Amino acid sequence: MDVLVVGAGPVGLTAAVELRRRGIGCRLVERLPQRLPFAKAVGVQPRTLEIWDRMGLVRAALDAAVPMRGQLRYVNGTEQPRTDLALPPEVPYGFAALPQYETERILEEHLIRLGGRIERRSELVSFTQDDDGVTSRLVTAAGEEEVRSRYLIGCDGAHSTVRKGLGLGFRGGAFPEEYMLADVEVDWDLPPGYGVRALHRGEDGRVDDLLVCIPLPGRGRYRMSMLVPPELSAAPAASAAPAVPAESAAPAASGVAHGLEGGRGPALSDVQTALDRLSPRPATASALRWSSVFRISHRLVDRYGDGRVLVAGDAAHIHPPTGAQGMNTGIQDAYNLAWKLALTIGGTARPGLLASYDAERRPVGEEVVGRTVRHAAEGVQADPEDPATLLLREAQLLVGYRDSPIVGPPDADGADGDSGAGPAPRPGDRAPDCTGLTGEIATYPQRLYDVLRGGEHVLLLYGTDRESTGGFDELASLATELTGHQLTSYVILADGARPPAGGTRLPVYRDTRGEFARAYATQAGPTAFVVRPDGYLGTRLYPPTAEGLTAHLARVFRTPRPEGR
């Protein structure tokens, strides 16, 4: 077997789906007997929706989710300026809210369509690794089992067995407060699609009471979080509310105070008491689906793996839920890792490609942990960034890898930062979307993301006239050889430009609205872009040359340069 994935939450499911989609054999094991019906992680960022688009499951997510239009804020009962989550028009998706169990359902159904499944009641208890693979010991419903795999991925949460088995450092701290989570319906008249954040400041200016409500699918339904009153925190586990089963809660001896605490569920009356104190409108809570007490820590591993064993998601980083960054960051961990692991297992990766997972994702985890801790302590509004930039960062659209060892080379991008068409996206940046691309057969306008969907590495060759496109076929052939046929090439022509004399064997799209030229800040002449499987620019070549293309692809692929080149 190629890969054993431990943990079937959104992160583990993403890893398994992407490995299976690339033909990599993997098993996905999960200690829980069934999916938990809890609306834990509910915020879905625009960048995650872009990833789900590339994975082929975004339609199911859009059908199940509700839009997050913004946030209503109140301090001591006084309304504050409203935050509207309005993104630039070129961003294809907005913010959404979706219960975690629905996210897991959609991913699991997609995994099943790919021939995979979750092996439930299967718990990893130990593992050892050597130069050739990993030997894992599982306890399943049928007894103990020894599993041999080439790689092991720990997506097993904040109390990760994989992380502890590797001996990874997990430095950080814990917040002293306990919180209540509850999934309820309320009858207030606040506008739908808006989160609610109501807080109370004492005479010293510090926040001493808090209510945060995130809309969920359903009429008047929200996931609410509130501070736990002392009397509830000290009470024994005897609430009549639908609490978290002990088997789904954090292991008691984990040493990390983070997540749901088993057996202690606040009652509907506890939620109502908090609403009576803090709700900006008279409101009655009803239809309590579940509730729990939870704790928050902030921690980050010292490295995202060791040898053939790697970690992702909460196994690598935990932090406050401010801005709904946790699950989304973990999904992007898994997506980044999966394509690199697939190339490595397939034998086409350059030695050391897998090391770029830590090089790219650990700085992202560090930034997210630091930012969410600051926002939890001071509020998002205290962030020094301008509101537009902050919103893009919260949407995870500014995550990038300019310092990555596998992008560039930097002296081959030919961009000076602004070519007259706007700031140029650099190697390591998210590849922007655009509309208005028309094909030679399908004449209706398409998005660039429609062209990229389902692809692995993609070479985009932009031309402004017949002369500039003359060598595109040769460049595409070179790229195909260098990547072992792991790359697809397209020509994008400026509106009005003529195709190469004698035609081209490559698919051609016309930039009829000039949006590609603006989004990618193309120069006056031909420009080439390599887009990675995760939707980031690997390189930007102006002008496109065989030498520049070869230098970039050699950072990722082991395929030797063809003779005679």
Secondary structure, DSSP 4 states (H G I P E B T S, - for coil): --EEEE--SHHHHHHHHHHHHTT--EEEEESSSS------S-EE-HHHHHHHHHHT-HHHHHHH-EE--EEEEEETTEE-PPEE----TT-----EE--HHHHHHHHHHHHHHTT--EEES-EEEEEEE-SS-EEEEEEETTEEEEEEESEEEE---TT-HHHHHHT--EEEEEEEEEEEEEEEEE---PPTTEEEEEEEE-TTS-EEEEEEEEE-SSTTEEEEEEEPPHHHHTS-S---S-PPPGGGS--TTSS---EEETT----HHHHHHHHHHH-SS---EEEEEEEEEEEEEEEEES-SEETTEEE-GGGTEE---TTS-HHHHHHHHHHHHHHHHHHHHHT-BPTTTTHHHHHHHHHHHHHHHHHHHHHHHH-GGG-SS-HHHHHHHHTT-S---TT-TTS--GGGS---SB-SSSBPPPTTSBPPP---EEESS--S-B-HHHHHTT-SEEEEEEESSTGGGTTHHHHHHHHHHHTTS-EEEEEEEETTPPPPTT--SS-EEEETTSHHHHHTT--SS-EEEEE-TTSBEEEEESS--HHHHHHHHTTTB-PPPPTT-
